[in-house]
Amino acid sequence: MFVAGATGVLGRRLVRRLVARGHSAVGLTRTEAGDQIVRSLGGEPRRADLFDADALTNAAEGCSVVVHVATAIPTKLRTNRKDWAENDRIRREGTKCLTTAAARVGAGAYLQQGIVWAVRGPDGQTFDEDAHPVNDPILASSLDGERIAREAGAAHGFRTAILRCGGFYSSDGWHTRIFGESLVRGRPVLVDGGSAIWSWIHADDAATAFLAASEWPKSGVWHVVDDRPVALSDYLGALARRLGARPPRHLPRSLAHLVLGRYTAELLTSSFATSNARFRSDFRWQPAYPTFAEGLDEVVAAWQSEGFPRGKATRP
Ligand SMILES: NC(=O)c1ccc[n+]([C@@H]2O[C@H](COP(=O)([O-])OP(=O)(O)OC[C@H]3O[C@@H](n4cnc5c(N)ncnc54)[C@H](OP(=O)(O)O)[C@@H]3O)[C@@H](O)[C@H]2O)c1
């Protein structure tokens, strides 16, 4: 199996699980530090850039499944269009190059990571994989990546599985750490009461979902989320309690755009409640952390053992 993004939060977990299941795991890397990470997980590092189809073809030689979990999501709260440009390029051009490589090495399957909030139900209702795309330029590249992958699979005869993940959280995930640090420091993390409902997924469970999809390749789109969508105020309130912090502070909507920027403010006020029913049934998968409650217990236990949050939240 070939994993692009092998050194990331999701990729590291996937490589470890592939190796534990006896698969050969080849991890795409760009640096010596990346090579060491992949080796430490039992995988084989191979160097290439995601925007170089020839180099990717060499790196993926001999792999029957190609997985795209690379990303460059901005690690700051207030973002503008420019901050998302590299991530857009990874989703569009990166997918094009990686699917080209998959075709050239004769892979039988290609897995692509997506996000559940790129589609939505009407009026914030619970939705499934068939819901309509959201009209937002920052989300468009995720759906473009899905389309590019699907079209390549159809043209070259490999299976294409799109796994749209819910809100991703883990002790080593930047976004989870910034929430934890903000709560401990008493910074506002909610907008307008935090009534938006989100579907979450612990990064460990996202990795087992990719593992299942790589072992039983099928074509289609699936939502990989836990069992219970939850209001942001309940999720962050539960995180605050576990950290011994005060209840989350709120920002009024009128200030949120100024303080957090448009994208973060809108995300924090948007509901995306969806279900894992299709993925569970098609891949006989179930999350180890069925709700945020079990998942946050694990996150905060891991943080306690490393003495986090203290000081400035940094990428581990
Ligand atoms: N659903 C959610 O809430 C959510 C939140 C965050 C992320 N995600 C998704 O989850 C997936 C994994 O995210 P993550 O947290 O694991 O990200 P991460 O920890 O930041 O890792 C990013 C990975 O992408 C690789 N990468 C970036 N640019 C590259 C390039 N030009 N060529 C080759 N590799 C490149 C990085 O490699 P280097 O080590 O060489 O930099 C790294 O392995 C992504 O698909 C992302 O979209 C979802």
The ligand as an SDF file (V2000), in Angstrom:
LIG
                    3D

 48 52  0  0  0  0  0  0  0  0999 V2000
  -11.9450   16.1130    9.0550 N   0  0  0  0  0  0  0  0  0  0  0  0
  -11.2090   16.9960    9.7190 C   0  0  0  0  0  0  0  0  0  0  0  0
  -11.5940   17.6650   10.6610 O   0  0  0  0  0  0  0  0  0  0  0  0
   -9.7970   17.1510    9.3100 C   0  0  0  0  0  0  0  0  0  0  0  0
   -8.9680   18.0310   10.0070 C   0  0  0  0  0  0  0  0  0  0  0  0
   -7.6390   18.0820    9.6380 C   0  0  0  0  0  0  0  0  0  0  0  0
   -7.2160   17.2750    8.5880 C   0  0  0  0  0  0  0  0  0  0  0  0
   -8.0980   16.4790    7.9550 N   0  0  0  0  0  0  0  0  0  0  0  0
   -7.6980   15.6370    6.8360 C   0  0  0  0  0  0  0  0  0  0  0  0
   -7.0420   14.5120    7.3310 O   0  0  0  0  0  0  0  0  0  0  0  0
   -5.9900   14.1870    6.4940 C   0  0  0  0  0  0  0  0  0  0  0  0
   -4.7480   14.1140    7.2880 C   0  0  0  0  0  0  0  0  0  0  0  0
   -4.5470   15.2970    8.0090 O   0  0  0  0  0  0  0  0  0  0  0  0
   -3.4200   15.3630    9.0670 P   0  0  0  0  0  0  0  0  0  0  0  0
   -3.9500   16.0160   10.2800 O   0  0  0  0  0  0  0  0  0  0  0  0
   -2.8000   14.0140    9.1420 O   0  0  0  0  0  0  0  0  0  0  0  0
   -2.4040   16.3830    8.4220 O   0  0  0  0  0  0  0  0  0  0  0  0
   -0.9480   16.6460    8.8820 P   0  0  0  0  0  0  0  0  0  0  0  0
   -0.6380   16.0240   10.1650 O   0  0  0  0  0  0  0  0  0  0  0  0
   -0.7110   18.1260    8.7150 O   0  0  0  0  0  0  0  0  0  0  0  0
   -0.1030   15.8970    7.7440 O   0  0  0  0  0  0  0  0  0  0  0  0
   -0.0540   16.3800    6.4580 C   0  0  0  0  0  0  0  0  0  0  0  0
    0.6420   15.3450    5.6160 C   0  0  0  0  0  0  0  0  0  0  0  0
    0.6040   15.7620    4.2540 O   0  0  0  0  0  0  0  0  0  0  0  0
    1.9270   15.7180    3.7460 C   0  0  0  0  0  0  0  0  0  0  0  0
    2.1420   16.7020    2.6760 N   0  0  0  0  0  0  0  0  0  0  0  0
    1.7720   18.0020    2.6850 C   0  0  0  0  0  0  0  0  0  0  0  0
    2.1580   18.5800    1.5160 N   0  0  0  0  0  0  0  0  0  0  0  0
    2.7860   17.6120    0.7680 C   0  0  0  0  0  0  0  0  0  0  0  0
    3.4040   17.5780   -0.5160 C   0  0  0  0  0  0  0  0  0  0  0  0
    3.4620   18.6600   -1.3090 N   0  0  0  0  0  0  0  0  0  0  0  0
    3.9540   16.4180   -0.9610 N   0  0  0  0  0  0  0  0  0  0  0  0
    3.9140   15.3170   -0.1650 C   0  0  0  0  0  0  0  0  0  0  0  0
    3.3290   15.2770    1.0570 N   0  0  0  0  0  0  0  0  0  0  0  0
    2.7800   16.4100    1.5140 C   0  0  0  0  0  0  0  0  0  0  0  0
    2.8080   16.0050    4.9590 C   0  0  0  0  0  0  0  0  0  0  0  0
    4.1110   15.5870    4.6840 O   0  0  0  0  0  0  0  0  0  0  0  0
    5.3890   16.3080    5.3360 P   0  0  0  0  0  0  0  0  0  0  0  0
    5.6320   15.6060    6.6590 O   0  0  0  0  0  0  0  0  0  0  0  0
    6.4690   16.0390    4.3560 O   0  0  0  0  0  0  0  0  0  0  0  0
    5.0560   17.7540    5.4990 O   0  0  0  0  0  0  0  0  0  0  0  0
    2.0960   15.1610    5.9980 C   0  0  0  0  0  0  0  0  0  0  0  0
    2.4340   13.8200    5.8580 O   0  0  0  0  0  0  0  0  0  0  0  0
   -5.9610   15.2040    5.3820 C   0  0  0  0  0  0  0  0  0  0  0  0
   -6.4760   14.6240    4.2140 O   0  0  0  0  0  0  0  0  0  0  0  0
   -6.8070   16.3320    5.8900 C   0  0  0  0  0  0  0  0  0  0  0  0
   -7.5140   16.9790    4.8500 O   0  0  0  0  0  0  0  0  0  0  0  0
   -9.3560   16.3810    8.2940 C   0  0  0  0  0  0  0  0  0  0  0  0
  1  2  1  0
  2  3  2  0
  2  4  1  0
  4  5  1  0
  4 48  2  0
  5  6  2  0
  6  7  1  0
  7  8  2  0
  8  9  1  0
  8 48  1  0
  9 10  1  0
  9 46  1  0
 10 11  1  0
 11 12  1  0
 11 44  1  0
 12 13  1  0
 13 14  1  0
 14 15  2  0
 14 16  1  0
 14 17  1  0
 17 18  1  0
 18 19  2  0
 18 20  1  0
 18 21  1  0
 21 22  1  0
 22 23  1  0
 23 24  1  0
 23 42  1  0
 24 25  1  0
 25 26  1  0
 25 36  1  0
 26 27  1  0
 26 35  1  0
 27 28  2  0
 28 29  1  0
 29 30  1  0
 29 35  2  0
 30 31  1  0
 30 32  2  0
 32 33  1  0
 33 34  2  0
 34 35  1  0
 36 37  1  0
 36 42  1  0
 37 38  1  0
 38 39  2  0
 38 40  1  0
 38 41  1  0
 42 43  1  0
 44 45  1  0
 44 46  1  0
 46 47  1  0
M  CHG  2   8   1  16  -1
M  END
$$$$
